[in-house]
């Protein structure tokens, strides 16, 4: 799968843009197109009043356990928090989405691993659709903020948060343009040239028995459908 990626970071006194391109796919990158698209997708562009909550803090209304999950996987609501533990599996949304701004407030335990999936099929399994990684200290070197994919992975090797610490991860997916923000900072900006996943469900991954994923909020702002 061919990707292009732009990462932006703030520096004192102004904004500097650094273009990071996988050498194998450099010929497929069109920086000016990505920059123009990116300019229209910012966190500030989403008024708080337009967010729709997908977790009510009481039960798992609107969510289903994937049939591909291990029977020993467990999801429960405790003290207003959605908690995943036990063996591997997925909790996925009943509704599917095309273009969106998808936000979770979550924490992952020390040595734990999870993922914020989007554009998945019904009853998703591992690597079904796209995954925004959730991982602070798990042995997997791919950390929170990375877009985890089949053939190529653009990765963050250092997590932008600590284990057992709540953080916000936001995904903006508009057509084949995917951006990931952690605690308000853009960490991944990719255009999937093949655009394999155009629409699908959201999902939260329970990775393994040593992982405990805790979700405080799940929200979405839908964007106009692709033409």
N, C-alpha and C positions, 0 to 999 in steps of 0.2 A: 504494500500500500504506500502511495507517495504522499507525503505531507510537506507542508511548509510551515515554518514556525517563526513567530516574532515575539520576542520578550522585551518588555519595556520596564525601565526602572527610573525612579526619580533621583536626581542628583542635586546638590546644593546649587541654588541660583538658577535653576531652570530644568528643562526636560531634555534628556538625551535618548535617542532610539538606537538600539543595537539589533541588527538583523542576524538571526542565527539560522543557518540553512544546513540541512543534512547534505554532505558532499555528494551522496549518491543521487540526490534529487534536485541539485542546484539548477539544472536546466529547466525545471518545471516551475520555478518560483517567479512570480510576478509581483515584486515588492509594492509597486504603486497601487495595484488593485487591492492587495491586502491592507495597505495603509488606509485607503479610502473606505473600505468596509469597516475596519476597526474603529475609525473615527465616529461612526454612528452608533456604536455599541459600547456604552459606558455605564458604570454603576450609577452615576448621577442622573442618567436618563430614565430611571425607574422610580416614580413617586411611590412612597410607602403605601399610599392608599390603593395602589393597583395590585399589591401582592394578594394572592389567594393561598390560604393555609391548607395544606394537605394532611396535617396531623392535628387532631383536636385535643390531644393531651389526656384523653380519657380511655380510648380504645383504638383498635386498628381499622376503624371504618374507612373504606376507600382503598384498602390494601389487602393483598392475598399472598399466601405462602406458595412459592413455586413448587409444582409437583416434582421437580428435579432435585429438591432439597433432601438432605439426609433427615430421616425421621427424628433424629436426636438433636436437630437444630431447634432453638427456642427463641421466640419473640414474645415479649410481654410489655405492658405499660405499668411502670412503677413510679409513684410520686410525680406523675405528669410527664415522665420521660419514656421514650420508646427504647427498649433495651434488647439487643440481640446477643445470644451466647450459644454455646454448644457446638455441634458439628456444622459442616459447611452447608450453605444454602442461600436462598434469596427471598426477600420480601419485596413484592412489586406492586405498583399502582394499578388500580382497576382501569383508570383512564389512560389513554395514550396521548402523546403530544408531538407536534412537528417542530415548530420554532419556539424558543422559550428562554427565559431567565430562571434558572432552577437553583434554589438556595437551601442549604442545610446548615444548622448549627449543631455541631456534634463534638464528641470526644471519643478517643480510642485509648484503651489501656496500654500499659507498658508491654511491649512485645506483641501487641495486637495488630490486626490487619483488617481492613474493610474496603469498601468501594462505593462510590456514588455513581450508579449506572444510569444511562439515559438512551432513549431510542432502542429499547430492548424488545424482543418478541414476548408474547404471552408465555408464562411459565419459563422464565429465562434461566440459563445456567451460566457457568463461568465464561467470561469473554463473549457474552451475547450482547451485542450493541457496544456502545462506548462506555469506558469506565474512567471516572476521575478518582484517582487513588486516594485512600485514607490510610496513612501509615506513618507513625512517628518514630518507632524504634524496633519494628519487626525486622527479622533478618533479611527480608526482601529489600534490596537496595533502592527500589522505586518508592519514593515517598509522596506524601500528600501534595496535591497540586499537579501531579503528573497525569498525562493522558495515556492510559494503559491500553495497548492495542496488540493485535496479532503479530504483524510482521515487523513493525518498528515501534519503538517506544521513546518518546522524548521525555527525559526524566529529570526530576529533582532528586539529588542524592542526600540533601539535608532538609529535613522537615521544617516548615516554617511555623511550627508550634511544638509544644511539649506533650508527652503522653499524659493522659488524665486531665487535660486542659481543654475547655470548650473553645472551639474556633469556628469560623464561618467559611464555608467553601461554596462558591457560586460558579455555575456553568451558564454561559450564554452561547446558545447554539442557534445560528441563523443560516439556513441552508447548509453548506459544507464548511462554514466558518465557525470554529469552536474556540472559545476563550474560557480560561479558568482563573478565578480570583480566590486568594486565601487571605482572610482578614482584610479585605478591601484592596489588596495589592495584586495586580495582574502577574501571573507566573507562567502562563502558557497561552499561546496564541497560534493556532494551527488552521490551515485550510486543507481538508481532506479532498484531494483532487478527484478521487474515485467516488466519493460520496456514497458509500455502501449503505449507510443507515440514515434514512431520511425522516422516519417517524417511528415512534414506539413508546413503550412504557418506561417509567422511572423504576429503579430498584435500589435497594440497599443490600449489600453483601454481608453475610456472616461467613467469615473466612475459615476458621478452624477452632478447635476446642479451647485453645489458649487465648482467643480473641473475645473481647467484650466491646461492642459498639453501642454508644449511648447517643440518642438523638433528642435534641430539645425542640427544634423547629424544622419543618419542611414547608417551603413556600415556593410558589411559581408565579411568574408573570408571563402569560402567553404573548408571543410576537406574531405579526402577520404571516400567513402561510406563504411559502415560496411560490413564485410564478413559474 
